[in-house]
């Protein structure tokens, strides 16, 4: 998982953890990061499947499901307008894919706080 995806997931308060009952004495060991899954702060699985990575930079669906609700909640109207302007600029002038452009715009606002 690249740095931008990880940064956005942490900002959205998603947590990567191993989903195994520690009271189970089956001998399973948490030594493989690929066995971890992303969860929301409420304990809900954040992806469609276990062990699936969140790829915000390639999925507008993931951005609008996990990042935009937090952005709307945390940023005021002025910052949301700035986010949308940055998003469009990244698409039109830098020729970024829409999902990557949105991620870069959100990152810019996060860094400005």
Order of alpha helices (4+ residues) and beta strands (2+ residues): alpha-beta-beta-alpha-alpha-alpha
